[in-house]
């Protein structure tokens, strides 16, 4: 807005004493699952008390989605899923994820396919164990040092 001349630069610097950068949901691995559980609890209480939680496929879908709409998109999808759920658990179909173009194209490079798969599985395990390294390593069936090496290799953060 400053560059366009619609906001005074001196006013911006007067207001911007402390600037806090909050990364998007896609950058905060594991947070989507935690937020989804909180939203589910709130919406189930209000709209569909028979819903008790997420099925494993729903947790995996939440964890692997890129969330271009950030937290608001997550909140809306969970709300819709709670309303539409037939059973006690919200499944991936209730979240209404349409397969994106990126996911539908097959990776032909074996190394890239393995890396993509490893990243997805590690993020899912981290989310399931709520960031606990020991539990994540146990879920993955690897040692803690191996998990630390993989986190470093794939530049994943807990």
Protein Blocks (a to p, Z undefined) as FASTA:
>chain_A
ZZnopacfklmmmmmmpacddddfklmghjlmmmmmmmmmmmmmmmommbgbdcfklmmm
mmmpgolnlmmlmmmmmmmmmmmpmblbdcfklnopacdfklmpccfbfklmmmmmmmmm
mmmmmmmnnopaklmmmmnopafklmmmmmmmnopaZZ
